[in-house]
Amino acid sequence: MFEISKHEGLVIENLEQQITRLLSELSALKAERDKFNEEAKMWAEKRDELQEEIRKIRQEAKNLKDKRDSLHNEIKFLKTMREERLKKRSETLELLKSQRQKIKGMLATKIGRSSKFLEDEIARIDWKIQTELHSLEEERKLVDQVKTLEAQLQAHKQIEHTNTELDKLKKEIQMLKDEIQTDSSKIHELAEKSQKFHENMMEKLEKAKDFQTKADEMHRKYVETKEKANAVHLKCAEMSEQIKNLRTAIKQKEEEERKKQQLDLKKKIENDALEKLKKGKKLSFDEFKILAEQGKI
């Protein structure tokens, strides 16, 4: 074991004091770094919780959008059907108008007598022609009467047929009107539902937007705090390097002092051995070895 000189002892003591001070500062810096890391972790957790909530809200908004779009498609289909029915109703109204004009033209012939009367009259004249003798002139007049009556009867039948067609057209028009009203009611009902889905979707998106703003703020704080932690960590690394260098310096000082003392001891043994040699005294093995290494014996 070697003893360190007073001067070197003071140097090493000063270096050790520096290490002690730096270790204390390093401990404080590590505590500060860990505090920043914990705070950064807290901001990251809050940010991630908000991001998860945003994901859920946006999924809910998407579901509402899908429902709204589905209703839009249904409304579009109903409007197409309503347009077709409106077109069909318009065409049927035109046909009804045409049939009424046709009846009006038939009524203008002033038939005046019922179809029953006309049928009976035709039957009476036919019987008269078949059972009685008439001159050619009289028979011609009777045949002309029958033709006139038959024309009037045919007009009656046409009117009755047209009236039947009119009834069918009226029923069809009413049916189309009811269907159009049903379509309009359904469109209105679905439009209200679609509007509610849209409003709810917009509320969800607005909520997600607000949450995103908060999440962005959390992320900003996370990055800011993490940067502080990293900056302190760099100081810790620099300080650790300083401590390492100081410890290395102490070892170097100790090693230099050890070598110096070994050299001084060797020099003293050499001088003592030479003195012994001059006086003819017996040398120890170490003394003999040292002088031999120096080439002095």
Phi, psi and omega in degrees: 000132182252154178259138181272140179295160183300316182297311181294327178298319178294321179297312181294321179298319179297318178295320180292324176296320177298319180296316180300316179296316181294323178296321178295316178295321180297319179299317179294319179295320178296320177297319179294317178299314180298323178297315178296319179297320178295319179294318178299319178299319179298314179297320180296318179296316178296319177299314181294323177297317178294320179298320178294319178295320178298319180299316180295315181297318180293326176294319177297318178297320178296318178299319178295320179297317179299318178294317179299314181295324177297318178293323178301317179296319179294319178297317179300317179296315180296323178294322177297315178298319180295319178298319178296319180291323177297318178296315179298319180294319179298317179295320180292323176297321177295319178295320177298317179299318180296317180294323177294322177296323179296315178296320179300320178294321179293320180293337180292346179286353178055058179297312171077325184251154183286160179294330178294315178299316182296318179297317179295320182292319178298317179297319181296316182291320177301317179297320181295319180295322185280333187253347182242156177270132180224155174286166180300322181294316181294318181294322178298318180297318180295318178298320179295323178298316180299316179300317179297314180296320179296322178298318179293322179294320178297321177298320176301313182296321178296319178297315179298318179296316180295321177298321177297317178296322178298319179298318178297317180296319179298317179296318180295319178297317179295319179297316178297320178299315179297318180294321178296317178296320178297316178300315181297318179297316181295318178299316179298315180297313181292325179296321178295317178298316180299319179297320178295317177300319181295315180296317178297320179298315181295323177297316179298315181295323178294319177297316179298323179296315179298315179297323180295321177299316178294318179297320178297321178294319177299318180294321179299317179294322177300311181298316181299314181291322179296323178295321177297315179300318180294321179296317178294323178297322177297319177298319178299317181295318179296317180293321177298322178294321178298315179298317179299316180295320179295318177297322177295319180297319178298315179299319180295317179298315180297320180292320179296316180295321179297313180297320180297316181293324177296319179295317179297319180296318180296321180294320180295316179298320180297314181295317179296323181292319179296322180294318177297319182298320179295324183273357177079019179278160182283136180268147173283169181298317181296320179294317179297317181297315181296316180293326178293320179297327181275353182072029183260002173220000000 
